[in-house]
Amino acid sequence: MVKASKDWAISGIVHSVNSEAGTIELSVNCFNDLQTVPISSSMPGWLLRPNASFTTKIPRSCLDQGALDGSFEWESFQAQQYSYLDEIELLERLRTIHREGGAVS
């Protein structure tokens, strides 16, 4: 694995996980097609389920290639904020934040 500089922030959603093949299929905001990459030891357990939404960083070279080729080491993944809420819960949370005049935290 190459230790390339990860300087491009992405967000995505897990489409599927194939534990037998050791791969995870991702829908990522900067690619048109689903991206299938090897499961990495740096991927947290919560990420290894369909519909998990996340943010992370990738090397800019992946954008130039037009694909995630799995040739770099993943670093940290963060769960997208409030992705565990259903639509009604999310709207209520936003109403509460708006009433309190606060920022989303």
Buried (B, 14 or more C-beta within 10 A) or exposed (E): EEEBEBEBEBBBBBBBBEEEEEBBBBBBEBBEEEBBBEBBEEBEEEBEEEEBBBBBBBBEBBBEEEBBEBBBBBEEBEBEEEEEEEEEEEEEEEEEEEEEEEEEE
